[in-house]
Amino acid sequence: MSQRIDATIYYGPPSWFQEQTQNIDGDSFLDIIFKRDAESRRHIIVPSDASVIEAQPEDGPVHLVVNSGDYASLVEGAISNFGGIIQSIDPKNLYLNNPPEQVRTHVERIADVTEVQFQFSRFTPEVLREFYNGFGEHLVGQNSVKNELLAAIYPLTSDRENKPVVVMFYGPSGVGKTETAKFMSELVGGDVFRKQFSMLHSEKFASYVFGGSHQEPSLALDLMERDCNVILFDEFDKASSVFHSAFYELFDEGVLEDKNYRANVGSPLIICTSNYGSEDAVKKALGEALYSRFNAFIEFHPLSLDDVKVVADRLIDAKFSKLDSSEQSQLNIDGLRIQIKDLATKFGNIRKLGNFIDQVIGFRLAMSILEKVGDQEV
């Protein structure tokens, strides 16, 4: 009879799981499964008069490691019989990363289970201070955003708070909504977890939100694998209303559960964005049930003429610094500033302004190359 197994389930980013298990010299679950499959397909011809020596059962591995991506390589039947597979491998210690709920249930039946949760960086008073002092260096023309967001995220600095703070950024496109989310993620650590909701209309995305096959992508699994305490749902209002119910518990309690996974996200800052021009328009798009679950609605305003010029200067400096020295020598940066500022007034969208600056720089560098080629031909 198989021994009782000690199992540790790690909920968090795969990179973190690798760090936690890197010193245990564990056997790979998939390597063992693939080896078994190969052996089961091998046929050995034995003469009828040959004596057969029965193979002695091998001892199970001391440590068996199941990575987060391993489950998608298994057929549905293997998931349903996961406990039996583990018992047949007979490890002494089992380590799993982000298993589906069905797998976790099977493991609990055959093993003594310990759960370990990844600890996200918190919104400390120091983070608030850095946000307040550094906001103007990252965003232009949105001073009211700084104060309103500061007030909204304050509860996350308290150990008493164990649920998300959910805010809606609304206003015209390209004025800093996404950049603000990225700035917040830089302060707390990790890459902002970002999903584009304007794409959430097809059946594929229905299974992504509510759960489909364990082999399909899953929002709940992606949330478990993130490494940052800032979550960004871009153009959230574009998602069909049929998806709204999936977010009630996530916004209220920090839990998203689908057919296969249960993600407990803890107490992150969840930022949703919308291009609507007023809070009333956002409310109409979301409906009362979802609207009432937001902690704050923060308006981003169109950029003024002076704001656009400041942004243009910053973009020029940033893009110029990424050029190599030979490219920089081909550009008159002061003349570039004058040309772009004269035309930048046509842009109230930072994204479009950045693309325009790229075009101007690219054209000047291309013309410089053509002039050199022409001189050589002469």
Secondary structure, DSSP 8 states (H G I E B T S, - for coil): ----EEEEEEES-HHHHHHHHTTS--EEHHHHHHHHHHHHT------TTS-----------SEEEE-TTTGGGS-HHHHHTHHHHHHHH--SEEEEES--HHHHHHHHHHEEEEEEE-------HHHHHHHHHHHHHH-SS-HHHHHHHHHHHGGGGSTT--S-EEEEEESSTTSSHHHHHHHHHHHHSS--EEEEGGGTTSHHHHHHHH---TTS--HHHHHHH---SEEEEETGGGS-GGGGGGGHHHHHHSEEE-SS-EEE--S-EEEEEE--SSHHHHHHHH-HHHHTT-SEEEE-----HHHHHHHHHHHHHHHHHTS-HHHHTT--HHHHHHHHHHHHTT---HHHHHHHHHHHHHHHHHHHHHHHHHHHH-
